[in-house]
Amino acid sequence: MSDSDQGAPDEPSASAGPLDAPVGSMTAAALAAGGAAEVTETEVRDEAALVASWLLGVSGSISPEGVEALRAIVGPVAPAEVARPDLSLVAPDAVLSRLLAGRAHLDAWRYYLAVMELAHAVVALDVYPTASALALLDVLRTTMLSTIDAAGARPGRVPGDPAPASDAVQAEKEPTGAEDRPTEEDVEELLAELDELIGLEPVKAEVRRVADRLLVDNLRTDAGLKVPDVSRHLVFTGNPGTGKTTVARLLGRLYAAMGLVERGHLVETDREGLVAGYVGQTATRVKERFEEADGGVLLVDEAYSLARGGERDFGREAIDAVVKLAEDRRDRIVVILTGYPVEMADLVASNPGMASRFPRTLHFPDYSDEELLEIAELLAEAGAYRLTAGARNALCARFDEAERDRGFGNGRFARNLVEASIDRQASRIAASVREGRSPDASALSQIRAEDVPTADEVAELGGRPADGADAHP
C-alpha cells in the first residue's frame, strides 16, 4: 500500500483526531531509532491497519463515520486475514522486534504504548464496545509485553541505560492540569506493577479488562459519545492472604489514574468499624468511613459478617447504609466487599439493591506450592536472608502438607513460616556463639533446612492469618 493511499484527506472527519495521534506516535517511535531498526512509515501504517482490522472484525456496531475515520488514518481496513495479528506484531520482521533487536528499548516501549492507544481508540469507535473486543485488547497487551519483557525492555529494566526508561519518558512530559486525562503510559505502568504480583492470573486478567473498559469509556466521553452507566463497585472472594488488599490498593491508584476517583487512596474497615451498639449510631459510623474514603476506595473486610447478627443486631442497618451511600457516591468512591465465596453470595442476596450495585465478583484462588515458595523467598530477601536449597525443599514440604481448606492463610502462612524460620535460625546462631564460634555475614544471613519448622510445629501456625499481614511484601 503506497504512502499516498494512506494519507489523510484534506478535510478529515472530526472522528479522525483520536486515531491520528496514536498512529503518529507509532510512527515517531519507530522512526526515532533510525538505522538501528530501518523501519519505514509504510510498515508502521501497515501494522496500524492490521490492528484496526483485527478489532473491527469483532466490533458490534462501528458507525460509518467511525469506519471512515479509520480509513483516513490507516488506509483501507477489512477483516484481518491473519488469524492472530497480535503474533504478527511480534514476529522477527515486525517493527517491535526490530526495535528490540537494535536495542532501541525506549523507542520499543513507546511504540507498544502507541499501539495500545490506537487499539483502545478503535474499540471506542464502537457504539457498544463488545466483550470480544475488550478481550482482544488484553491479548494484544500480553503478547507484546511478553516480547518486551524477554528483551528486558520494560521501563526501569533497560540494561545499560543511564536512567530507567520510565524516568526518561517522564522527564519529557509537559506539566499538565489535574483535569487532563492520564496517558496510556500511566495506566500501563500500573498494569505492569499488577503483573509483577505472584500468581493471581485470573484476577490480573479481570483487572486488565476493567482497565481497558475504563480507557475506552474515557475516549468515548472525550468524543461526546454515549457511555453506559455501569457500577464500578466490586466483590472480592477467597481465602485470607490471597492478595485482596494488595490488589484493592493498586486498583485505587488505577482508578485515580483514569479519572474515576480523585485520590485513589484505600480505606479498610470491617464489621467493628461500621456497626454500633445503639439505634442511629451505625448509619453515622458508615457515613464516617465513606467520608474517610471519599475520592478513593473503601474496602469492607469480611463483609458477610454484617448479615450475621440477631434481631437486635445493627449489621443489617449497616448493609442498608453501605448500599445507599455506594449508590449516592458512585461518582466519587469505589466500594469493595471481601469475604468467603458462599457467604458473600448470601450477603449479596440479602439486600434487594446489592446485586445491581455490586455486579462484578473477582475470585482470588489459593496460591500453589511454587507460588508460596516464591513469596517466601521474597520475604526472606526483604529481610536480607537467603534460603538454601534444603530450606526451599523443607518449605515446599510444609506447603504441600498444609490443608487448603476454608481459612488457609496463603501468603500470610508463608510469612508465618519465614518468620518462624528466622526465629529458629537466631536460636541456632546464638547457640553457636555461646559455644565460642563467631559466625560470618554469610552464616548470619543463611536459612537452612533445620531452621524451617517441622510438620508438628506447622500445626501451630496452621495457615491461620497473622493480623495485618499481607500476601505480598
Order of alpha helices (4+ residues) and beta strands (2+ residues): alpha-alpha-alpha-alpha-alpha-alpha-alpha-alpha-alpha-alpha-alpha-beta-alpha-beta-alpha-alpha-beta-alpha-beta-alpha-alpha-beta-alpha-beta-alpha-alpha-alpha-beta-alpha
